[in-house]
């Protein structure tokens, strides 16, 4: 997703993924938030830093992906809007301080660093979820041609699922219409969970005025 300090649209979508993921977890565990709380669930928020590369690379095809760690505790009293505001503030500060780390360096740090490596490596491959939103949320090129009009696009990335993830969510907009794609590893449970997360994510994104207010929490999506 293109990170912008001028809009909270990106932070809202990231929060929507957080809550969709948490809600599906609660569904799988009795329909109530466990007494010990929702355990750590890892998600990936991917940013296209094409317009932030220095010096400017000029006219060329290039994708520059970087990552920053964002964490929040989602409990009974947490709200989606509250989480989105925290994410927006965190991203704004991170951008101002130029703290984005390149994707490969960040991934290596998560797998080997003191803070997360024990948790990350305690799970068997394919038993945990990481969500990678599309690196392109807007198609900023001509959509009308002599042969017709483009109304949606399909990302090649929807066929790619990295070895450290078992679900990948991609979304982007063409002429104001959001397109959603989810790819997941094989397995009935993986497919079921991926479909439910996408369904919830789409509902939250497309019906925010009707579904979300300042009091909306994870249990409203279970």
C-alpha positions, 0 to 999 in steps of 0.5 A: 500500500502506498503510505501517505501522511496526508490520508488515514485510508492506508492505516484504516485498511491495515486496521481492518486486516488486523480486526478481520484476522482477530475475529476469525481467530475468535470464531475458531476458539469458542466465539469469545475472546479468551481470558488470556487474550488473543495471542500474538498474530503476525501480519505484514503491511507492505509499503511501496516507497517508489516515490521516496527513493533518494536520489530519484530513479527517474522514469523506470519500472521499479518496486521498492518494498520496505517494512516497519514493525507496528503492534497493538493489543486487540482486546474487548475494549479495543476499537478499530478506529482507535487502532487505525489512529495509532497506526496512522500516527506510527507511520507518520512518525516512522516516515518523518524519521526515515526508519523504514527498513528494506523488506529483506533486512526486516525479515532477517531481523524478525527471524534472527533478532532477540525480540521476535526470533523465539516466537517466530521460529517456534511455529512449524512452517505453514502454521501461522499467517502473514498478510501482505497487502498489495504494494499498489493501491492506486492505478495511476495510468490511463484506463480508456483506450481505443479498444475499450476501458479498463475497469479492474486489474489483477495482480500477478502477486496473487499467485505467489505465497512466500514460504514464511506465510500461508495467506496473502491478501492483495488489494488495489483500486482502479477508477475508485473501485477496489479489487481484492485477491487472496492466495493461501497455502493448500489445506481445508483449514487454510482455505476456509480461514483465508476466505473468511478473512477476505470476506470480513476484510471486504465488508469492513472496507466496503461498508465502513459507514454502516459497520464501523463507528468509534465504538466498533470492536472485534466482537462486532465482526465475530 
